[in-house]
Amino acid sequence: MRTIIDLPESQLAALRELEQRKHVSRAELIRQAVAQYVVHHAETDNAFGAWKTPKRRPTDGLTVQKKLRAEWDR
């Protein structure tokens, strides 16, 4: 799918440098950037508070409950 975006000249210059250094197209650089953005925000914006977990390590409620109750046995 094609998408039209406007970028400032400073970002275009940075993309040109990356294109030459990494030997990939501008489109590929932008696809990679969008993919990283989506992954980052999909994993960090799903929850808050006690239920929020580090990236790629989901914790369900039962696991949290067992961990908390294990503290009582000490």
C-alpha positions in Angstrom: 0.0 0.0 0.0 1.3 3.4 -0.8 1.3 6.3 1.7 2.2 9.9 1.0 4.0 11.7 3.9 5.8 15.1 4.1 9.1 15.0 5.9 11.3 18.0 6.7 14.6 18.3 4.8 16.6 17.4 7.9 14.9 14.0 8.1 15.3 13.4 4.3 19.0 14.2 4.6 19.3 11.7 7.5 17.5 9.1 5.4 19.8 9.7 2.5 22.8 9.0 4.7 21.2 5.8 6.1 20.4 4.7 2.5 24.0 4.9 1.5 25.4 3.4 4.7 23.0 0.5 4.9 22.6 0.0 1.2 18.8 -0.2 1.4 16.0 1.9 -0.1 14.4 4.8 1.6 11.1 2.9 1.5 12.7 0.0 3.3 14.1 2.3 6.0 10.7 3.8 6.6 9.0 0.4 6.7 11.6 -0.7 9.3 11.0 2.5 11.4 7.2 2.0 11.3 7.5 -1.6 12.3 9.6 -0.7 15.3 7.2 2.0 16.3 4.2 -0.3 16.1 5.8 -3.1 18.1 7.0 -0.7 20.8 3.7 1.0 21.2 1.6 -2.1 21.0 3.6 -3.7 23.8 3.8 -0.7 26.1 0.4 0.8 25.9 -1.7 -2.3 26.6 -1.8 -2.1 30.4 -0.9 0.0 33.4 -0.2 -0.3 37.0 0.3 -3.7 38.7 -0.6 -5.6 35.5 1.9 -4.0 33.3 4.8 -6.4 32.4 8.1 -6.0 30.6 8.1 -6.5 26.8 7.3 -9.9 25.5 6.7 -11.5 28.9 3.0 -11.5 29.4 1.7 -12.3 32.9 -1.8 -13.5 33.5 -3.8 -12.8 36.7 -3.5 -16.3 38.0 0.3 -16.2 37.9 0.3 -12.9 39.8 -2.1 -14.3 42.3 0.1 -17.3 43.0 3.2 -15.2 43.3 1.5 -12.9 45.9 0.1 -15.8 47.9 3.5 -17.5 47.9 4.8 -14.6 50.0 2.3 -15.6 52.8 3.9 -19.0 53.3 7.2 -17.6 54.6 
